[in-house]
Amino acid sequence: MGKSEQENTNGAIPEDSAPRIGLALGSGAARGWSHIGVIESLARAGIHPHIICGTSIGALVGAASLAGRMDGLRDWALNMSRGSMLRLLDFRMRGGGVVGGERIVGQLQSFIPDCTIAELPAPYGAVATGLYSGNEMWLVEGPLISAVRASISIPGIFTPVRHNGVWLVDGGVVNPVPVNLCRALGAQIVIAVNPNSVRGGRLVRPERQLLNKARPMGEQTYALNGTEEEAANGGEGGADTSAEKTPGILEVMANSINIMQERIIRGRMAGDPPDALLNPRAGHIGLLEFHRAAEAIEAGEAAVRVMLPVLEEVLERQP
């Protein structure tokens, strides 16, 4: 159920397979490289989604997967250094963000083909946010690269994108893990991935609490740049265990947005839970540490290994 004999790490499974599986890839900046490990590990287990939706880095990885460019994206991420990442940042002090984004878009064109979303082999959606309206914008048609660029426009860091007369910023502002978009595109079972949590994995449907040792959602302690132990000792309301040097402007903006997104995730998961939730343990990776892809990918692989029995049980359930 929901499996295929095809060992393919790119794209989605054939349309005649059932039930229809949706994969909701969450935001998380550099931690989102864990989506690569998740998608590849799911494929090795014979689990191929019919539908992929993503927010921010999730939109990027999901698009590369459906376009058959995952290998190239993986190699690029693994070979990235601090220096090469800095060279992609075209800093500016105007235009609504400190980074223009033209260099990054130029690089992304190596992994995101010049095609429309309709030309992809399976349904795809990216989430962005209307800058002035605050509306959640579902980008499910039009140029693929434009949808990805809008979804990754972290407010204040990357300049916003003009799309159909509307200024758009990162979808994580309103919907960090797009479970609802997967369902809207026809998914009957949704596997969600949240790269920001310190937990390894959890089944979230109340009637399917197979991992009963997980703490209730309201009791979680979240770490921005530390280990789970550090979060427990110095998390919310605790001592600040971070370095004494003053954080830079990009770090301040990125981490502030991450705090906001974690609160949003809690509320949205409670109201519209996925059938299974993967939480790669990537919380120790800084949001802008894109050169740590190997650790993030490994975290994604580990999350699938831990949750595989749960996923297999979920996929046996008829919608």
Backbone hydrogen bonds, N-H to C=O, Kabsch-Sander energy under -0.5 kcal/mol:
donor,donor_aa,acceptor,acceptor_aa,energy
2,G,18,A,-1.7
4,S,46,G,-1.5
8,N,6,Q,-1.4
11,G,65,S,-0.7
13,I,49,P,-1.0
17,S,14,P,-1.5
21,I,19,P,-0.5
22,G,189,I,-3.2
23,L,51,I,-2.5
24,A,22,G,-0.6
24,A,191,I,-2.5
25,L,23,L,-0.7
25,L,53,C,-2.9
26,G,24,A,-0.6
26,G,193,V,-2.0
27,S,176,P,-1.8
30,A,287,L,-2.8
31,R,28,G,-1.9
32,G,29,A,-2.2
33,W,30,A,-1.7
34,S,31,R,-1.9
35,H,32,G,-2.0
36,I,33,W,-1.4
37,G,33,W,-0.8
38,V,34,S,-2.1
39,I,35,H,-2.8
40,E,36,I,-2.4
41,S,37,G,-2.1
42,L,38,V,-2.7
43,A,39,I,-2.1
44,R,40,E,-2.0
45,A,41,S,-1.5
46,G,43,A,-1.7
47,I,42,L,-3.1
48,H,2,G,-0.8
48,H,46,G,-0.7
50,H,21,I,-1.9
51,I,21,I,-2.0
52,I,123,P,-2.0
53,C,23,L,-2.5
54,G,125,G,-2.3
55,T,25,L,-2.1
56,S,127,V,-0.6
58,G,55,T,-2.2
59,A,56,S,-0.9
60,L,56,S,-1.6
61,V,57,I,-2.5
62,G,58,G,-2.3
63,A,59,A,-2.0
64,A,60,L,-2.2
65,S,61,V,-2.2
66,L,62,G,-2.3
67,A,63,A,-1.9
68,G,65,S,-1.4
69,R,64,A,-3.0
73,L,69,R,-2.0
74,R,70,M,-2.8
75,D,71,D,-2.4
76,W,72,G,-2.2
77,A,73,L,-2.6
78,L,74,R,-2.6
79,N,75,D,-1.5
80,M,77,A,-1.1
85,M,81,S,-2.0
86,L,82,R,-2.3
87,R,83,G,-1.9
88,L,84,S,-0.6
88,L,85,M,-1.1
89,L,86,L,-1.3
90,D,88,L,-1.0
91,F,89,L,-1.4
92,R,98,V,-2.4
98,V,156,G,-1.5
99,V,157,I,-2.8
100,G,90,D,-2.5
105,V,101,G,-2.6
106,G,102,E,-2.3
107,Q,103,R,-1.9
108,L,104,I,-2.9
109,Q,105,V,-1.5
110,S,107,Q,-2.0
111,F,108,L,-2.0
112,I,108,L,-2.5
115,C,113,P,-2.1
117,I,142,G,-2.6
119,E,116,T,-1.1
120,L,117,I,-1.5
125,G,52,I,-1.4
126,A,139,L,-1.9
127,V,54,G,-1.7
128,A,137,M,-2.4
129,T,169,V,-2.5
130,G,135,N,-2.7
131,L,167,W,-3.0
134,G,130,G,-2.3
137,M,128,A,-2.9
137,M,135,N,-0.6
138,W,136,E,-0.5
139,L,126,A,-3.2
139,L,137,M,-0.7
140,V,138,W,-1.0
144,L,115,C,-2.7
147,A,143,P,-1.5
148,V,144,L,-2.2
149,R,145,I,-2.6
150,A,146,S,-2.1
151,S,147,A,-2.1
152,I,148,V,-1.7
153,S,150,A,-1.3
154,I,152,I,-2.1
156,G,96,G,-0.7
157,I,154,I,-1.8
158,F,154,I,-2.3
159,T,99,V,-1.7
161,V,168,L,-2.3
163,H,161,V,-0.6
163,H,166,V,-3.1
166,V,163,H,-1.6
168,L,161,V,-3.2
169,V,129,T,-2.3
170,D,153,S,-2.9
171,G,127,V,-0.9
171,G,151,S,-1.0
173,V,170,D,-1.4
174,V,171,G,-1.5
175,N,171,G,-2.8
179,V,177,V,-2.4
182,C,178,P,-1.5
183,R,179,V,-1.9
184,A,180,N,-2.3
185,L,181,L,-1.7
186,G,183,R,-1.6
187,A,182,C,-2.3
188,Q,20,R,-2.7
189,I,20,R,-2.0
191,I,22,G,-2.9
191,I,189,I,-0.5
192,A,190,V,-0.6
192,A,276,A,-2.7
193,V,24,A,-2.5
194,N,278,L,-2.6
197,S,194,N,-0.9
202,R,277,L,-2.9
204,V,202,R,-0.5
205,R,275,D,-0.5
208,R,205,R,-2.4
209,Q,206,P,-0.8
210,L,208,R,-2.2
212,N,210,L,-1.0
214,A,211,L,-1.5
219,E,216,P,-2.0
220,Q,217,M,-1.4
231,A,227,T,-2.1
232,A,228,E,-2.1
233,N,229,E,-1.8
234,G,230,E,-2.8
235,G,231,A,-1.3
238,G,235,G,-2.6
239,A,233,N,-0.7
241,T,239,A,-0.8
252,V,248,G,-2.4
253,M,249,I,-2.4
254,A,250,L,-2.7
255,N,251,E,-2.5
256,S,252,V,-2.1
257,I,253,M,-2.3
258,N,254,A,-2.0
259,I,255,N,-2.1
260,M,256,S,-1.8
261,Q,257,I,-2.5
262,E,258,N,-2.2
263,R,259,I,-1.5
264,I,260,M,-1.9
265,I,261,Q,-2.9
266,R,262,E,-1.8
267,G,263,R,-1.7
268,R,264,I,-2.7
269,M,265,I,-2.8
270,A,266,R,-1.6
271,G,267,G,-1.7
272,D,268,R,-2.8
275,D,190,V,-1.8
276,A,190,V,-1.5
277,L,202,R,-2.1
278,L,192,A,-3.3
279,N,200,G,-0.9
282,A,197,S,-0.7
282,A,280,P,-2.2
285,I,282,A,-1.9
286,G,284,H,-0.5
289,E,286,G,-1.9
290,F,288,L,-1.5
292,R,289,E,-1.8
293,A,290,F,-0.5
296,A,292,R,-1.8
297,I,293,A,-3.2
298,E,294,A,-2.0
299,A,295,E,-2.0
300,G,296,A,-2.0
301,E,297,I,-2.2
302,A,298,E,-2.5
303,A,299,A,-2.0
304,V,300,G,-1.6
305,R,301,E,-2.1
306,V,302,A,-2.4
307,M,303,A,-1.8
308,L,304,V,-1.3
311,L,307,M,-2.9
312,E,308,L,-2.7
313,E,309,P,-1.8
314,V,310,V,-2.6
315,L,311,L,-2.5
316,E,312,E,-0.8
316,E,313,E,-0.5
317,R,314,V,-1.5
